[in-house]
Amino acid sequence: SVRLLKKLKPDVVFSKGGFVSVPVVLAASRCHIPAIIHESDLTPGLANRIAIPKATKVCCNFPETLAHVPEEKAVLTGTPIRAELLSGDADRAFALCNFTDSAKPTLLVVGGSSGSRAINTAIRDLLPELIKNYNVIHLCGKGNVDTSLNAIAGYAQFEYANEELADLFALSSLVISRAGANAICELLALKKPNILIPLPAASSRGDQLLNAASFEAQGYSIVLNEDDITTNLLVDKVHELYFNRQNYVDAMSKSHQMDAVKTIMELINAA
């Protein structure tokens, strides 16, 4: 890393974390190159905990993260999101999903790239109840499409979405999602009222639980623990979210984590 930085002669290093970033940030310090790092989760992971002492500034995704970073380095920025997510076409998504009732609001369910058995099962168990009031788009993960449900009007299932995701978001009034940092920051930027079902601690280092708790405390989300999901509870929470959706939109509109690209670029330009 030292050799590469001496060869490349960058003016600044920007790191998003991960184990491969550690030697680069340490080398930047040795070469007297300012390093700006970004922590996506509420508490810094191991890579960033090693890198923080050598960093010039630490971009934080959550207000609570500021307490884990030296005051003179910490900046609340939020997370940059893909600009194309802000320009989706709801009509294109409606046609893609073969929906027929445009009067119904749309619920988008996102279980992560590999899907979530718990979320998939819960959604399909309560599907007859949900489609009475909502069109449902279900991103169920690779290999998890249930072809026996393809004929149900008002229900569209896909393994995943790439360029179509912006359109699906544009059509959606509500979202059920895991609580990965990037995913929930997209919901915040799009101001989508949401129910978060974080990965349990047994399946992660607990970061999704903390991320979800922060969003709930700020009034952005309803949070359900995976182990507590029942058919009746989930459908009640969906109805509650829809009834109170404007309250969540209003709270997200007041967030200081919305303009991440501008804030981070100001730090890079000033480094």
C-alpha positions in Angstrom: 0.0 0.0 0.0 2.8 2.4 0.8 4.5 1.7 -2.5 1.3 2.2 -4.4 0.4 5.4 -2.7 3.9 6.8 -3.4 3.5 5.8 -7.0 -0.1 7.1 -7.4 0.4 10.3 -5.3 -3.3 10.8 -4.5 -4.3 14.1 -2.8 -6.8 12.2 -0.5 -7.8 8.7 0.3 -11.5 7.8 0.8 -12.3 4.5 2.5 -15.7 2.8 2.9 -14.3 0.2 5.4 -13.8 -3.5 5.0 -10.6 -5.4 5.8 -8.9 -4.5 2.5 -9.1 -0.8 3.4 -7.1 -1.0 6.5 -3.5 -1.2 5.0 -4.4 1.6 2.6 -5.6 4.0 5.4 -2.5 3.1 7.5 -0.2 3.7 4.5 -1.9 7.0 3.8 -1.1 8.2 7.3 2.5 7.1 6.9 2.7 9.0 3.6 1.1 12.1 5.1 -2.0 11.8 2.8 -5.3 12.7 4.4 -7.7 9.8 4.7 -11.5 10.2 5.0 -13.4 7.1 6.1 -17.1 6.2 6.1 -18.8 4.1 8.7 -22.1 2.7 7.4 -23.3 1.0 10.6 -24.2 2.5 13.9 -21.1 1.1 15.7 -17.8 1.0 13.8 -16.7 -2.5 12.6 -13.2 -3.8 13.3 -11.6 -2.4 10.1 -12.8 1.1 10.8 -11.9 0.8 14.5 -8.3 0.2 13.4 -8.4 3.0 10.8 -10.1 5.7 12.9 -6.9 6.8 14.7 -5.2 7.4 11.4 -8.2 9.1 9.7 -8.6 12.8 9.1 -12.4 12.7 9.2 -14.9 10.0 9.9 -18.2 10.2 8.0 -21.0 8.7 10.1 -24.3 7.3 9.0 -26.2 7.6 12.3 -26.3 10.3 15.0 -25.4 7.6 17.6 -22.2 6.8 15.8 -20.8 10.2 16.7 -20.3 9.0 20.3 -17.9 6.2 19.1 -15.6 8.6 17.2 -13.3 11.4 18.4 -15.3 14.6 18.3 -12.9 16.5 16.1 -13.1 13.8 13.4 -16.8 12.8 13.4 -19.2 14.3 10.8 -22.8 13.2 10.4 -23.2 12.7 6.6 -25.5 9.8 5.9 -24.7 7.4 3.1 -24.5 8.3 -0.6 -27.1 6.5 -2.6 -27.4 5.8 -6.3 -28.8 8.9 -8.1 -30.9 6.7 -10.5 -33.0 5.5 -7.5 -34.5 9.0 -7.4 -35.9 8.9 -10.9 -38.0 5.8 -11.1 -41.1 5.4 -13.2 -44.2 4.1 -11.4 -46.1 3.4 -14.5 -43.3 1.2 -15.9 -43.3 -0.8 -12.6 -47.1 -1.2 -12.7 -46.9 -2.7 -16.2 -43.9 -4.9 -15.3 -45.8 -6.4 -12.3 -49.0 -6.9 -14.4 -51.1 -5.2 -11.8 -54.6 -4.3 -12.8 -56.0 -2.2 -9.8 -54.2 1.2 -9.8 -56.4 2.4 -6.9 -54.6 0.1 -4.4 -51.4 1.2 -2.8 -48.3 -0.9 -3.4 -46.3 -2.7 -0.7 -42.7 -3.6 -1.7 -41.0 -6.5 0.3 -37.2 -6.7 0.1 -35.5 -9.6 1.8 -31.9 -9.0 0.8 -30.0 -10.4 -2.2 -30.2 -14.0 -1.0 -33.8 -13.6 0.4 -35.1 -14.3 3.9 -36.9 -17.5 4.6 -38.7 -15.9 7.6 -39.9 -12.8 5.6 -40.8 -14.9 2.5 -42.9 -17.3 4.6 -44.6 -14.6 6.6 -45.5 -12.6 3.4 -46.9 -15.6 1.6 -48.9 -16.8 4.7 -50.7 -13.5 4.9 -50.9 -12.9 1.1 -54.7 -13.4 1.0 -55.2 -10.7 3.6 -52.7 -8.3 2.1 -54.0 -8.3 -1.5 -57.4 -7.2 -0.2 -55.9 -3.8 0.3 -52.5 -3.7 -1.4 -50.7 -4.7 -4.5 -47.6 -6.6 -3.3 -44.2 -6.7 -5.0 -42.0 -9.4 -3.4 -38.2 -9.5 -4.0 -37.7 -13.0 -2.6 -34.1 -13.8 -3.4 -32.3 -16.1 -5.8 -34.1 -19.5 -6.1 -37.0 -18.5 -3.9 -39.8 -17.8 -6.4 -42.9 -19.8 -5.7 -44.4 -20.5 -9.2 -47.6 -21.7 -7.6 -48.4 -18.1 -6.6 -47.9 -16.6 -10.1 -51.6 -16.5 -10.9 -52.6 -14.4 -7.9 -53.8 -11.0 -9.0 -52.0 -8.1 -7.3 -48.9 -10.2 -6.4 -45.7 -10.0 -8.3 -42.5 -11.9 -7.3 -39.0 -11.5 -8.5 -35.7 -13.0 -7.4 -34.1 -9.6 -7.4 -34.2 -6.3 -9.2 -31.4 -4.4 -10.9 -32.3 -1.4 -13.0 -36.0 -2.1 -12.3 -35.5 -1.3 -8.6 -35.9 2.5 -9.1 -39.3 1.9 -10.8 -40.4 -0.5 -8.1 -39.6 2.1 -5.4 -41.4 4.8 -7.3 -44.6 2.7 -7.4 -44.4 1.6 -3.7 -46.2 3.4 -0.9 -44.7 1.1 1.8 -41.7 -1.1 2.1 -40.8 -4.1 4.3 -37.0 -4.6 4.4 -34.0 -5.9 6.2 -32.0 -3.3 8.0 -28.7 -3.2 6.2 -27.2 0.3 6.3 -27.3 0.9 2.6 -30.8 -0.4 2.2 -32.3 1.7 4.9 -30.5 4.8 3.8 -32.1 4.3 0.4 -35.5 4.2 2.1 -34.6 7.4 4.0 -33.6 9.2 0.8 -36.7 8.1 -1.0 -38.9 8.9 2.1 -40.6 5.5 2.0 -42.5 4.6 5.1 -41.2 1.2 6.2 -41.2 -1.8 8.4 -37.7 -3.1 9.2 -37.1 -6.7 10.1 -33.3 -6.8 11.0 -31.1 -9.8 10.9 -31.1 -11.4 14.4 -27.9 -11.2 16.4 -27.3 -14.9 15.9 -26.9 -14.3 12.1 -24.8 -11.2 12.3 -22.7 -9.0 14.6 -25.9 -7.2 15.6 -25.4 -4.2 13.4 -28.9 -4.5 11.7 -30.6 -4.5 15.1 -28.8 -1.3 16.1 -29.5 0.3 12.7 -33.1 -0.5 12.9 -33.4 0.8 16.5 -31.9 4.1 15.4 -34.4 4.5 12.6 -37.2 3.7 14.9 -36.0 6.2 17.5 -35.9 8.9 14.8 -39.4 8.1 13.7 -38.5 6.7 10.3 -39.5 3.1 10.8 -41.5 0.4 12.5 -39.3 -2.4 13.7 -40.2 -6.0 14.1 -37.9 -8.7 15.4 -37.8 -11.7 13.2 -38.5 -14.1 16.0 -41.7 -12.2 16.9 -43.3 -12.2 13.5 -46.7 -13.7 13.3 -49.2 -13.4 10.5 -51.6 -11.2 12.5 -48.9 -9.0 13.9 -47.3 -8.3 10.5 -50.5 -7.5 8.7 -51.6 -5.2 11.6 -48.3 -3.4 11.4 -48.6 -2.9 7.6 -52.1 -1.4 8.2 -50.7 0.8 11.0 -47.8 2.0 8.8 -50.1 2.9 5.9 -52.6 4.7 8.2 -49.7 6.8 9.7 -47.5 7.0 6.6 -47.4 10.8 6.5 -45.9 10.9 10.0 -43.0 8.8 8.7 -42.6 10.9 5.6 -42.5 14.1 7.7 -39.9 12.7 10.0 -37.7 11.6 7.2 -38.0 15.0 5.5 -36.3 16.6 8.5 -33.3 14.3 8.5 -29.8 15.7 8.5 -28.6 12.5 6.7 -30.2 13.3 3.4 -27.5 15.1 1.4 -24.6 12.7 1.9 -22.9 13.2 -1.5 -22.7 17.0 -1.0 -21.4 16.7 2.5 -18.8 14.1 1.8 -17.6 16.0 -1.3 -17.1 19.1 0.8 -14.9 17.1 3.2 -12.9 15.6 0.3 -12.4 19.0 -1.3 -11.3 20.5 2.0 -8.9 17.7 2.9 
